[in-house]
């Protein structure tokens, strides 16, 4: 390892000759003309030449000493000149430094002057902009207060001036500039102009409202008649007011008090107008329903007519009354008033709803536009309402789109406060609508409770189809529906109470209780009404069951209190008739009651046969009772005939003992009993009873 390291170091210390060194060495060796083996001679020659060269060099150096001294002197002179040059340069630098300071000062002064000029220019520009933004030209001020707002040109000029005033008041001014006295004074001046303009606009709008109401109120009221049964809209008034809408919208963000005052003024002017029209409209509806006998505009006339008719019609569709009194009033509303008149009432209610909806929605659309209340697609819904009202004459009782149907494609109001504001405004303006509708409902409910049933179905279809439960009309109709539902439940409860309080008739033959026939007539009419309203089916079904249970209890109670007709026959007739009624009606919710009526009918029939038919052929009955006893004791039916007491010969003797005369006499006696107890001689119960009697005899 050591040898290898030494070899490596030798290789690293070895340096090869360059090409120039090789050529010089070759030239030297060629000059010496020594062989390569005579190294000593070659080395010696080289030493001599080296010594010769060293001595030459020493001599040359000694010979050039003077030159060196001269060179040193020259160098010293150069150094001195350089020092002088440096001093001069330093002097020049000092001079330039003073000049630079002066130039810098000049530049700073020039920059300061430029900055002052720029600031002055900016200040001038800012002041000019401030003046332009706050300056309100006198001609525009005159337009605010001197233009004629009854003309379109005057409204346009006033609107331009008002927009300019709003731009001045809403100018984007730096907060620091607002502290300037001039700015404050100008702003106070502009605010005074705005206040004066608001007062003028409020006064002008009040005059316009009064003028329009005075001009069109009587004309619109007189255009209504009971034939068309249409509630007029206020399109002519709205069209006259719409040009002022931009001015009203300017007040909303800038003068809320004036805006609210104008809105309240419009409400106070239009509310009495709607009250008169709606009150008159309901009088027209009452006149149409009464066949033109109602004095227009007089609610008392309807009440008087109602009182005159109450005695004859109040019980026409109810279950009230007992005995002969009940039978005397047993003609139902369907017979007292034709079915077409009931349909006319239903169609009239539908026409009312179809007429009121577009008017309310048109007013709502106008308020949204005129008072800048946010809503979506109300215009489309109102237009669809007008199209529907215009085509109502060709419809009989089609379901009218509810207020929410008219607006079911619309979105909810984005701002809850604005939605509340709109609903509050409409509720105050149409406050009379709910009051008159409730009064109308109450009048007809007192006249006949069946009206509540028609109103319940029609209003339910109108309200339950809504998607926007928070709209004004939906809430109004919802409140009205509560009154109708309450009246309907009260009416139905009165029917239940009437059934429960029914007394047994004083006739010799009880027959079918009148409340069962009344129930039949009522159910047929109710089925015709509720078949178009699946949403209210549960209400009538619940009362169906209650009425049936009350009839069951009352039949059992009255069967024991009528002393001239056997209780079995009372139950037999009434349950038979009730079962036929339920079979005819085919009401799904009364299936269990139908089966129970059938069961009670069979029980009553069995009890009646057992009590009054007795044992007309005693020996024959005794023979077969013995046969049944043997069978019950375990004797096979085939073996009973082999016993002596029950043989065929014994049966022949028993049959021979029963003569035809006895059989005929027994049958005739039972027929007389059935005819005596049965109220209706044409009733199928007589045939049923006879058949049962014959079976009893055969048995």
C-alpha positions as CSV (number, residue, x, y, z in Angstrom):
1,X,0.0,0.0,0.0
2,X,2.9,2.4,0.8
3,X,4.6,1.7,-2.5
4,X,1.4,2.4,-4.4
5,X,1.0,5.7,-2.5
6,X,4.6,6.7,-3.4
7,X,4.1,5.9,-7.0
8,X,0.9,7.9,-7.0
9,X,2.7,11.0,-5.5
10,X,5.5,10.7,-8.1
11,X,2.9,10.6,-10.9
12,X,1.2,13.7,-9.5
13,X,4.6,15.6,-9.1
14,X,5.6,14.8,-12.6
15,X,4.9,17.5,-15.2
16,X,5.2,17.0,-18.9
17,X,7.2,19.5,-21.0
18,X,5.3,21.9,-23.1
19,X,5.8,21.8,-26.9
20,X,7.8,25.0,-26.7
21,X,10.1,23.6,-24.0
22,X,10.5,20.5,-26.0
23,X,11.6,22.5,-29.1
24,X,14.0,24.7,-27.1
25,X,15.5,21.6,-25.5
26,X,15.9,19.9,-28.9
27,X,17.5,23.0,-30.4
28,X,19.9,23.2,-27.4
29,X,20.9,19.6,-27.7
30,X,21.4,20.0,-31.4
31,X,23.7,22.9,-30.9
32,X,25.8,21.0,-28.4
33,X,26.1,18.0,-30.6
34,X,26.6,15.6,-27.7
35,X,25.5,12.2,-27.5
36,X,22.9,11.4,-25.1
37,X,25.4,9.4,-23.1
38,X,27.7,12.3,-22.4
39,X,25.6,14.0,-19.8
40,X,28.4,15.2,-17.8
41,X,29.8,17.3,-20.6
42,X,26.4,18.6,-21.4
43,X,25.7,19.5,-17.8
44,X,29.0,21.3,-17.5
45,X,28.4,23.3,-20.6
46,X,25.1,24.3,-19.2
47,X,26.6,25.5,-16.0
48,X,29.2,27.6,-17.8
49,X,26.6,29.3,-19.9
50,X,24.4,30.0,-16.8
51,X,27.3,31.6,-15.0
52,X,28.1,33.7,-18.0
53,X,24.5,34.9,-18.2
54,X,24.4,35.8,-14.5
55,X,27.5,37.9,-14.8
56,X,26.1,39.6,-17.9
57,X,22.9,40.4,-16.0
58,X,24.8,41.9,-13.1
59,X,26.8,44.1,-15.3
60,X,23.7,45.2,-17.2
61,X,22.0,46.1,-14.0
62,X,25.0,48.1,-12.8
63,X,25.1,49.9,-16.1
64,X,21.4,51.0,-15.9
65,X,21.5,52.6,-12.4
66,X,21.6,56.1,-13.9
67,X,18.7,55.3,-16.0
68,X,16.8,54.1,-13.0
69,X,17.5,57.3,-11.1
70,X,16.3,59.3,-14.1
71,X,13.2,57.1,-14.2
72,X,12.6,57.7,-10.5
73,X,12.8,61.4,-11.0
74,X,10.3,61.2,-13.8
75,X,8.0,59.2,-11.7
76,X,8.4,61.8,-8.8
77,X,7.5,64.6,-11.2
78,X,4.5,62.6,-12.4
79,X,3.4,62.2,-8.8
80,X,3.7,65.9,-8.1
81,X,1.7,66.7,-11.2
82,X,-1.0,64.2,-10.2
83,X,-1.2,65.8,-6.7
84,X,-1.7,69.2,-8.3
85,X,-4.3,67.8,-10.6
86,X,-6.1,66.3,-7.6
87,X,-6.1,69.7,-5.8
88,X,-7.6,71.4,-8.8
89,X,-10.3,68.7,-9.2
90,X,-11.1,69.0,-5.5
91,X,-11.5,72.8,-6.1
92,X,-13.8,72.2,-9.0
93,X,-15.8,69.7,-7.0
94,X,-16.3,72.3,-4.3
95,X,-17.5,74.7,-6.9
96,X,-19.9,72.1,-8.4
97,X,-21.3,71.3,-4.9
98,X,-22.4,74.9,-4.4
99,X,-23.9,74.9,-7.8
100,X,-25.8,71.7,-7.1
101,X,-27.2,73.0,-3.9
102,X,-28.4,76.1,-5.7
103,X,-29.9,73.9,-8.4
104,X,-31.7,71.7,-5.8
105,X,-33.1,74.8,-4.1
106,X,-34.3,76.1,-7.4
107,X,-35.9,72.7,-8.2
108,X,-37.6,72.6,-4.8
109,X,-39.0,76.0,-5.2
110,X,-40.2,75.2,-8.7
111,X,-41.8,71.9,-7.4
112,X,-43.5,73.9,-4.5
113,X,-44.9,76.4,-7.0
114,X,-46.1,73.6,-9.2
115,X,-47.8,71.9,-6.3
116,X,-49.4,75.1,-5.3
117,X,-50.7,75.6,-8.9
118,X,-52.0,72.0,-9.0
119,X,-53.7,72.4,-5.6
120,X,-55.3,75.6,-6.8
121,X,-56.5,73.9,-9.9
122,X,-57.9,71.0,-8.0
123,X,-59.5,73.3,-5.4
124,X,-61.0,75.3,-8.2
125,X,-62.3,72.2,-9.9
126,X,-63.7,70.8,-6.6
127,X,-65.4,74.1,-5.8
128,X,-66.8,74.2,-9.3
129,X,-68.1,70.6,-9.0
130,X,-69.5,71.4,-5.6
131,X,-71.3,74.5,-6.9
132,X,-72.6,72.5,-9.9
133,X,-73.9,69.7,-7.6
134,X,-75.6,72.0,-5.1
135,X,-76.8,74.7,-7.5
136,X,-80.5,74.5,-8.2
137,X,-81.4,76.8,-11.1
138,X,-84.2,79.4,-10.5
139,X,-86.1,78.2,-13.6
140,X,-86.3,74.7,-12.2
141,X,-87.4,76.1,-8.8
142,X,-90.2,77.9,-10.6
143,X,-91.2,74.7,-12.3
144,X,-91.6,73.1,-9.0
145,X,-94.1,75.6,-7.7
146,X,-95.7,77.3,-10.7
147,X,-96.3,74.5,-13.3
148,X,-99.9,73.3,-13.8
149,X,-99.9,69.7,-12.5
150,X,-103.3,69.0,-14.1
151,X,-101.6,69.0,-17.5
152,X,-99.1,66.4,-18.8
153,X,-96.5,69.1,-19.8
154,X,-96.6,70.6,-16.3
155,X,-96.2,67.2,-14.7
156,X,-93.2,66.5,-17.0
157,X,-91.5,69.8,-16.1
158,X,-92.2,69.4,-12.5
159,X,-90.8,65.8,-12.6
160,X,-87.6,67.0,-14.2
161,X,-87.2,69.8,-11.6
162,X,-87.9,67.4,-8.8
163,X,-85.3,64.9,-10.1
164,X,-82.8,67.7,-10.3
165,X,-83.6,68.8,-6.7
166,X,-83.2,65.2,-5.6
167,X,-79.8,65.0,-7.3
168,X,-78.7,68.2,-5.5
169,X,-79.9,66.8,-2.1
170,X,-78.3,63.5,-2.7
171,X,-75.0,64.9,-4.1
172,X,-71.9,62.9,-3.1
173,X,-70.0,65.6,-1.1
174,X,-66.9,65.0,0.9
175,X,-67.6,65.1,4.7
176,X,-65.0,67.8,5.1
177,X,-66.8,70.0,2.6
178,X,-70.1,69.5,4.4
179,X,-68.6,71.5,7.3
180,X,-68.4,74.6,5.2
181,X,-71.0,77.3,6.1
182,X,-71.8,77.9,2.5
183,X,-72.5,74.2,1.9
184,X,-74.7,74.1,5.0
185,X,-76.7,77.1,4.0
186,X,-77.2,75.7,0.5
187,X,-78.3,72.4,1.9
188,X,-80.8,74.0,4.2
189,X,-82.1,76.1,1.3
190,X,-82.6,72.9,-0.8
191,X,-84.3,71.2,2.1
192,X,-86.7,74.1,2.4
193,X,-87.5,73.9,-1.3
194,X,-88.1,70.2,-0.9
195,X,-90.4,70.8,2.1
196,X,-92.4,73.4,0.2
197,X,-92.6,71.1,-2.8
198,X,-93.9,68.2,-0.6
199,X,-96.6,70.4,0.9
200,X,-97.6,71.6,-2.6
201,X,-97.7,68.0,-3.9
202,X,-99.7,66.8,-0.9
203,X,-102.2,69.6,-1.4
204,X,-102.4,69.0,-5.1
205,X,-102.9,65.2,-4.7
206,X,-105.7,65.8,-2.2
207,X,-107.4,68.1,-4.7
208,X,-107.0,65.5,-7.4
209,X,-108.3,62.7,-5.2
210,X,-111.4,64.8,-4.3
211,X,-112.0,65.8,-7.9
212,X,-111.8,62.2,-9.3
213,X,-114.0,60.8,-6.5
214,X,-116.6,63.5,-7.0
215,X,-116.5,63.1,-10.8
216,X,-116.8,59.3,-11.0
217,X,-118.3,58.1,-7.7
218,X,-122.0,58.5,-8.7
219,X,-121.4,57.4,-12.3
220,X,-119.7,54.2,-11.2
221,X,-122.4,53.4,-8.7
222,X,-125.2,54.0,-11.2
223,X,-123.5,51.7,-13.7
224,X,-124.1,48.7,-11.5
225,X,-127.3,46.7,-11.9
226,X,-128.7,43.4,-10.7
227,X,-128.8,42.0,-14.2
228,X,-125.1,42.0,-15.0
229,X,-124.2,41.6,-11.3
230,X,-120.8,43.2,-12.0
231,X,-118.7,45.2,-9.5
232,X,-117.2,48.1,-11.4
233,X,-113.5,48.7,-11.2
234,X,-111.8,52.1,-10.9
235,X,-109.7,51.9,-14.0
236,X,-110.7,55.4,-15.1
237,X,-109.5,56.8,-11.7
238,X,-106.3,54.8,-11.7
239,X,-105.5,55.9,-15.3
240,X,-105.9,59.5,-14.2
241,X,-103.6,59.1,-11.3
242,X,-100.9,57.1,-12.9
243,X,-99.0,60.1,-14.4
244,X,-98.4,61.3,-10.9
245,X,-96.8,58.0,-9.9
246,X,-93.2,59.2,-10.6
247,X,-93.7,62.2,-8.3
248,X,-95.1,60.0,-5.6
249,X,-92.2,57.6,-5.9
250,X,-89.8,60.5,-5.4
251,X,-91.3,61.2,-2.0
252,X,-90.9,57.6,-0.7
253,X,-87.1,57.7,0.0
254,X,-86.9,61.4,0.7
255,X,-90.0,62.4,2.6
256,X,-91.6,59.4,4.2
257,X,-94.1,61.6,6.2
258,X,-95.5,63.2,3.1
259,X,-95.6,59.9,1.3
260,X,-97.5,58.3,4.1
261,X,-99.9,61.3,4.3
262,X,-100.6,61.0,0.5
263,X,-101.2,57.2,0.9
264,X,-103.5,57.8,3.8
265,X,-105.3,60.5,1.9
266,X,-105.8,58.1,-1.0
267,X,-107.1,55.5,1.4
268,X,-109.5,57.9,3.1
269,X,-110.9,59.0,-0.3
270,X,-111.2,55.6,-1.9
271,X,-112.4,53.6,1.1
272,X,-115.9,55.3,1.3
273,X,-116.2,54.8,-2.5
274,X,-115.5,51.1,-2.2
275,X,-117.8,50.9,0.9
276,X,-120.7,52.4,-1.1
277,X,-120.1,50.2,-4.1
278,X,-119.6,47.0,-2.2
279,X,-122.7,47.6,0.0
280,X,-124.7,48.4,-3.1
281,X,-123.3,45.4,-4.9
282,X,-124.5,43.1,-2.1
283,X,-127.9,44.7,-2.2
284,X,-128.0,43.9,-5.9
285,X,-127.1,40.3,-5.2
286,X,-129.9,40.1,-2.7
287,X,-132.3,41.7,-5.2
288,X,-131.3,39.2,-7.9
289,X,-131.7,36.3,-5.5
290,X,-135.1,37.6,-4.3
291,X,-136.4,37.9,-7.9
292,X,-136.2,41.7,-8.0
293,X,-138.4,42.3,-4.9
294,X,-135.6,44.0,-2.8
295,X,-135.4,47.8,-2.6
296,X,-132.0,48.8,-3.9
297,X,-129.6,50.1,-1.3
298,X,-131.8,49.1,1.7
299,X,-130.5,46.4,3.9
300,X,-133.5,46.8,6.1
301,X,-135.8,45.7,3.2
302,X,-134.0,42.4,3.0
303,X,-134.3,41.9,6.7
304,X,-138.0,42.7,6.5
305,X,-138.5,40.3,3.6
306,X,-136.5,37.7,5.6
307,X,-138.8,38.1,8.6
308,X,-141.9,37.6,6.4
309,X,-140.5,34.5,4.9
310,X,-138.9,33.0,8.0
311,X,-142.2,31.5,9.2
312,X,-142.8,29.6,6.0
313,X,-139.3,28.6,5.0
314,X,-137.2,28.5,8.2
315,X,-138.0,24.9,8.8
316,X,-138.2,23.9,5.1
317,X,-134.8,22.3,5.1
318,X,-134.3,21.5,8.8
319,X,-135.4,18.6,11.0
320,X,-137.2,20.8,13.5
321,X,-140.8,20.2,14.6
322,X,-142.7,17.3,16.0
323,X,-145.8,15.4,15.2
324,X,-148.4,16.9,12.8
325,X,-146.5,20.2,12.8
326,X,-143.5,18.4,11.4
327,X,-145.5,16.7,8.7
328,X,-147.1,20.0,7.7
329,X,-143.6,21.5,7.3
330,X,-142.1,18.4,5.8
331,X,-141.8,20.0,2.3
332,X,-138.1,20.6,1.9
333,X,-136.3,23.5,0.4
334,X,-135.9,21.5,-2.7
335,X,-139.7,21.4,-3.1
336,X,-140.4,24.9,-1.7
337,X,-137.7,26.3,-4.0
338,X,-136.8,24.6,-7.2
339,X,-133.4,23.0,-7.7
340,X,-132.7,25.6,-10.4
341,X,-133.1,28.3,-7.9
342,X,-130.6,26.6,-5.6
343,X,-128.2,26.4,-8.5
344,X,-128.9,30.0,-9.2
345,X,-127.8,30.8,-5.7
346,X,-124.7,28.8,-6.1
347,X,-124.0,30.4,-9.5
348,X,-124.6,33.8,-7.9
349,X,-122.1,33.2,-5.2
350,X,-119.6,32.0,-7.8
351,X,-120.3,35.2,-9.8
352,X,-119.7,37.3,-6.7
353,X,-116.3,35.8,-6.1
354,X,-115.4,36.0,-9.7
355,X,-116.4,39.7,-9.8
356,X,-114.8,40.8,-6.5
357,X,-111.4,39.2,-7.1
358,X,-110.4,41.2,-10.2
359,X,-111.6,44.5,-8.7
360,X,-109.5,43.9,-5.5
361,X,-106.5,42.6,-7.5
362,X,-106.7,45.5,-9.9
363,X,-106.7,47.9,-7.0
364,X,-103.8,46.0,-5.5
365,X,-101.8,46.2,-8.7
366,X,-102.4,50.0,-8.9
367,X,-101.3,50.5,-5.3
368,X,-98.1,48.5,-5.9
369,X,-97.3,50.6,-9.0
370,X,-98.5,53.9,-7.7
371,X,-96.9,53.7,-4.3
372,X,-93.9,51.7,-5.4
373,X,-94.5,48.5,-3.4
374,X,-92.4,45.6,-4.5
375,X,-94.3,42.5,-5.9
376,X,-93.8,40.1,-8.8
377,X,-96.2,39.4,-11.7
378,X,-99.2,41.0,-10.0
379,X,-100.0,42.7,-13.3
380,X,-100.4,39.4,-15.0
381,X,-102.6,38.0,-12.3
382,X,-104.8,41.0,-12.4
383,X,-105.1,40.9,-16.2
384,X,-106.1,37.2,-15.9
385,X,-108.7,38.2,-13.3
386,X,-110.2,40.8,-15.8
387,X,-110.3,38.2,-18.6
388,X,-112.1,35.8,-16.2
389,X,-114.6,38.4,-15.1
390,X,-115.4,39.4,-18.7
391,X,-116.2,35.8,-19.7
392,X,-118.2,35.0,-16.5
393,X,-121.4,35.4,-18.4
394,X,-120.8,32.2,-20.4
395,X,-120.1,30.2,-17.3
396,X,-122.7,28.6,-15.0
397,X,-121.1,27.1,-12.0
398,X,-117.5,26.5,-13.0
399,X,-115.0,26.9,-10.2
400,X,-113.7,30.3,-10.2
401,X,-110.0,30.9,-9.7
402,X,-109.4,32.0,-6.2
403,X,-107.4,35.1,-5.5
404,X,-104.4,33.0,-5.1
405,X,-105.2,31.1,-8.3
406,X,-104.9,34.4,-10.1
407,X,-101.5,34.9,-8.6
408,X,-100.4,31.3,-8.1
409,X,-97.5,31.8,-10.6
410,X,-96.3,34.9,-8.8
411,X,-93.5,34.9,-6.2
412,X,-93.8,36.0,-2.6
413,X,-93.0,39.6,-1.8
414,X,-89.3,39.8,-1.2
415,X,-89.5,42.3,1.6
416,X,-91.7,41.3,4.6
417,X,-92.3,44.9,5.7
418,X,-93.5,45.8,2.2
419,X,-95.8,42.8,2.1
420,X,-97.2,43.8,5.4
421,X,-97.7,47.4,4.3
422,X,-99.5,46.2,1.1
423,X,-101.7,43.8,3.1
424,X,-102.5,46.5,5.7
425,X,-103.4,49.0,3.0
426,X,-105.7,46.6,1.2
427,X,-107.3,45.4,4.4
428,X,-108.2,48.9,5.4
429,X,-109.5,49.9,2.0
430,X,-111.6,46.8,1.7
431,X,-112.6,46.5,5.3
432,X,-116.3,46.6,4.3
433,X,-115.9,43.5,2.1
434,X,-115.5,41.1,4.9
435,X,-118.2,42.9,6.9
436,X,-120.8,42.9,4.1
437,X,-120.0,39.3,3.2
438,X,-120.4,38.2,6.8
439,X,-123.7,40.1,7.0
440,X,-124.8,38.5,3.7
441,X,-124.0,35.1,5.0
442,X,-125.7,35.7,8.3
443,X,-128.9,36.9,6.6
444,X,-129.2,33.8,4.5
445,X,-128.2,31.6,7.3
446,X,-131.1,32.9,9.4
447,X,-133.4,32.4,6.4
448,X,-132.3,28.8,5.8
449,X,-129.3,27.0,7.1
450,X,-128.8,25.2,3.8
451,X,-127.4,28.3,2.4
452,X,-124.4,27.8,4.6
453,X,-123.7,24.5,3.0
454,X,-123.6,26.0,-0.5
455,X,-121.4,28.8,0.8
456,X,-119.1,26.4,2.6
457,X,-118.4,24.4,-0.6
458,X,-118.0,27.3,-2.9
459,X,-115.7,29.3,-0.5
460,X,-113.7,26.3,0.3
461,X,-113.0,25.7,-3.4
462,X,-112.1,29.3,-3.6
463,X,-109.7,29.5,-0.6
464,X,-108.2,26.0,-0.4
465,X,-106.8,26.3,-4.0
466,X,-104.5,29.1,-2.9
467,X,-100.8,28.8,-2.7
468,X,-100.2,32.3,-1.3
469,X,-101.9,32.0,2.1
470,X,-100.6,35.4,3.2
471,X,-102.3,37.4,0.5
472,X,-105.0,40.0,1.4
473,X,-107.9,38.2,-0.4
474,X,-106.8,34.8,0.9
475,X,-106.9,36.0,4.5
476,X,-110.2,37.8,3.9
477,X,-111.9,34.8,2.4
478,X,-110.3,32.6,5.1
479,X,-112.0,34.7,7.8
480,X,-115.3,34.6,5.9
481,X,-114.9,30.8,5.6
482,X,-114.6,30.6,9.3
483,X,-118.0,32.3,9.8
484,X,-119.5,30.0,7.1
485,X,-118.1,26.9,8.7
486,X,-119.4,28.0,12.1
487,X,-122.8,28.6,10.7
488,X,-122.8,25.2,8.9
489,X,-121.8,23.4,12.1
490,X,-124.5,25.3,14.0
491,X,-127.1,24.4,11.4
492,X,-126.1,20.7,11.5
493,X,-126.1,20.7,15.2
494,X,-129.6,22.2,15.2
495,X,-130.7,19.3,13.0
496,X,-129.2,16.8,15.5
497,X,-130.9,18.6,18.4
498,X,-134.2,18.6,16.5
499,X,-134.0,14.9,16.0
500,X,-133.1,14.2,19.6
501,X,-136.0,16.4,20.8
502,X,-138.5,15.0,18.4
503,X,-141.7,13.8,20.2
504,X,-143.9,10.9,19.1
505,X,-146.7,11.9,16.8
506,X,-150.3,11.8,18.2
507,X,-151.7,10.0,15.2
508,X,-153.2,6.5,15.7
509,X,-150.5,5.1,13.4
510,X,-147.0,6.2,13.9
511,X,-145.6,5.4,10.5
512,X,-142.2,6.7,9.3
513,X,-140.9,9.6,11.4
514,X,-140.6,12.8,9.3
515,X,-137.0,13.4,10.2
516,X,-136.0,10.3,8.3
517,X,-137.7,11.6,5.1
518,X,-136.1,15.0,5.8
519,X,-132.7,13.3,6.1
520,X,-133.3,11.6,2.8
521,X,-134.1,14.9,1.1
522,X,-131.3,16.7,2.8
523,X,-128.7,14.0,1.9
524,X,-129.7,14.0,-1.7
525,X,-129.3,17.7,-1.9
526,X,-126.0,17.7,0.1
527,X,-124.6,15.0,-2.1
528,X,-125.3,17.1,-5.2
529,X,-123.5,20.0,-3.5
530,X,-120.5,18.2,-2.0
531,X,-119.7,16.0,-5.0
532,X,-117.6,18.9,-6.5
533,X,-115.6,19.5,-3.3
534,X,-113.5,16.6,-2.1
535,X,-111.8,18.9,0.4
536,X,-115.0,19.4,2.5
537,X,-116.2,15.8,2.2
538,X,-115.0,15.0,5.7
539,X,-117.2,17.7,7.2
540,X,-120.5,16.4,5.7
541,X,-119.5,12.7,6.3
542,X,-118.9,13.5,10.0
543,X,-122.4,15.0,10.3
544,X,-123.9,12.1,8.3
545,X,-122.7,9.7,10.9
546,X,-123.9,11.9,13.7
547,X,-127.3,12.3,12.2
548,X,-127.7,8.5,11.7
549,X,-126.7,7.8,15.2
550,X,-129.2,10.3,16.5
551,X,-131.9,8.8,14.3
552,X,-131.1,5.3,15.7
553,X,-131.4,6.5,19.2
554,X,-134.6,8.6,18.6
555,X,-136.3,5.7,16.8
556,X,-135.7,3.4,19.8
557,X,-136.9,6.2,22.2
558,X,-140.0,7.1,20.3
559,X,-141.0,3.5,19.7
560,X,-141.6,3.1,23.4
561,X,-143.5,6.4,23.8
562,X,-146.2,5.9,21.0
563,X,-148.9,4.0,22.8
564,X,-151.2,3.3,19.8
565,X,-148.6,1.6,17.6
566,X,-146.6,-1.4,18.8
567,X,-143.0,-0.5,19.4
568,X,-141.9,-3.4,17.2
569,X,-143.8,-2.0,14.2
570,X,-142.5,1.5,14.9
571,X,-138.9,0.2,14.7
572,X,-139.8,-2.1,11.8
573,X,-141.2,0.7,9.6
574,X,-138.6,3.3,10.4
575,X,-135.6,1.0,10.1
576,X,-136.9,-0.5,6.9
577,X,-137.4,3.0,5.4
578,X,-134.0,4.2,6.7
579,X,-132.3,1.2,5.3
580,X,-133.9,1.8,1.9
581,X,-132.7,5.4,2.1
582,X,-129.1,4.5,2.9
583,X,-129.1,1.9,0.1
584,X,-130.4,4.5,-2.4
585,X,-127.9,7.2,-1.3
586,X,-124.9,4.9,-1.5
587,X,-122.8,7.1,0.8
588,X,-119.5,5.4,1.6
589,X,-119.2,6.7,5.1
590,X,-122.6,5.2,6.1
591,X,-121.9,1.6,5.1
592,X,-121.7,0.5,8.8
593,X,-124.9,2.5,9.6
594,X,-126.6,0.8,6.6
595,X,-125.7,-2.6,7.9
596,X,-126.8,-1.7,11.4
597,X,-130.1,-0.4,10.1
598,X,-130.6,-3.7,8.3
599,X,-129.8,-5.6,11.5
600,X,-132.2,-3.5,13.6
601,X,-134.9,-3.9,11.0
602,X,-134.5,-7.7,11.1
603,X,-134.6,-7.7,14.9
604,X,-137.7,-5.6,14.9
605,X,-139.3,-7.9,12.3
606,X,-138.5,-11.0,14.4
607,X,-139.9,-9.4,17.6
608,X,-143.0,-8.3,15.8
609,X,-143.7,-11.7,14.3
610,X,-143.0,-13.4,17.6
611,X,-145.3,-11.1,19.5
612,X,-148.3,-10.7,17.2
613,X,-148.4,-13.8,15.0
614,X,-148.1,-16.2,17.9
615,X,-148.8,-19.9,17.2
616,X,-151.7,-20.0,14.8
617,X,-151.4,-23.9,14.2
618,X,-150.7,-25.1,17.8
619,X,-150.6,-28.9,17.1
620,X,-148.3,-28.4,14.1
621,X,-146.0,-26.1,16.0
622,X,-145.9,-28.6,18.9
623,X,-145.0,-31.5,16.5
624,X,-142.1,-29.7,15.0
625,X,-140.9,-28.4,18.3
626,X,-140.7,-32.0,19.4
627,X,-138.7,-32.8,16.3
628,X,-136.3,-30.0,17.0
629,X,-135.9,-31.2,20.6
630,X,-135.0,-34.7,19.5
631,X,-132.5,-33.3,17.1
632,X,-131.0,-31.2,19.8
633,X,-130.7,-34.3,22.0
634,X,-128.5,-36.0,19.5
635,X,-131.0,-38.0,17.4
636,X,-130.1,-37.9,13.7
637,X,-132.5,-36.2,11.4
638,X,-132.9,-39.3,9.3
639,X,-133.8,-41.4,12.4
640,X,-136.4,-39.0,13.9
641,X,-139.1,-40.3,11.6
642,X,-138.7,-43.9,13.0
643,X,-139.8,-42.8,16.4
644,X,-143.5,-43.4,17.0
645,X,-144.4,-39.9,18.3
646,X,-142.8,-38.3,15.2
647,X,-143.5,-40.7,12.5
648,X,-145.1,-39.8,9.1
649,X,-148.4,-41.3,10.2
650,X,-148.4,-39.0,13.2
651,X,-147.5,-36.0,11.1
652,X,-150.4,-36.8,8.7
653,X,-152.8,-36.9,11.6
654,X,-151.6,-33.5,12.8
655,X,-151.9,-32.0,9.3
656,X,-155.4,-33.5,8.8
657,X,-156.5,-31.9,12.1
658,X,-155.6,-28.5,10.6
659,X,-158.5,-27.6,8.2
660,X,-158.2,-25.1,5.4
661,X,-160.8,-23.0,7.1
662,X,-158.7,-22.7,10.2
663,X,-155.6,-21.8,8.2
664,X,-157.4,-19.2,6.2
665,X,-158.9,-17.7,9.3
666,X,-155.5,-17.6,11.0
667,X,-153.9,-15.9,7.9
668,X,-156.7,-13.3,7.6
669,X,-156.4,-12.5,11.3
670,X,-152.7,-11.9,10.9
671,X,-153.2,-9.8,7.8
672,X,-155.6,-7.6,9.7
673,X,-153.1,-7.1,12.4
674,X,-150.4,-6.1,9.9
675,X,-152.7,-3.7,8.1
676,X,-153.8,-2.2,11.4
677,X,-150.3,-1.5,12.6
678,X,-148.9,-0.4,9.3
679,X,-149.3,3.2,8.5
680,X,-148.9,3.2,4.7
681,X,-151.3,0.6,3.0
682,X,-149.1,0.6,0.0
683,X,-145.9,0.0,1.9
684,X,-143.8,-3.0,1.1
685,X,-143.8,-3.8,4.8
686,X,-147.3,-5.3,4.5
687,X,-146.0,-7.9,2.0
688,X,-143.0,-8.5,4.1
689,X,-145.1,-9.0,7.2
690,X,-147.5,-11.3,5.4
691,X,-144.6,-13.4,4.1
692,X,-143.2,-13.6,7.6
693,X,-146.6,-14.6,9.0
694,X,-146.9,-17.4,6.4
695,X,-143.4,-18.6,7.2
696,X,-144.4,-18.6,10.9
697,X,-147.4,-20.7,10.0
698,X,-145.4,-23.1,7.9
699,X,-142.8,-23.3,10.6
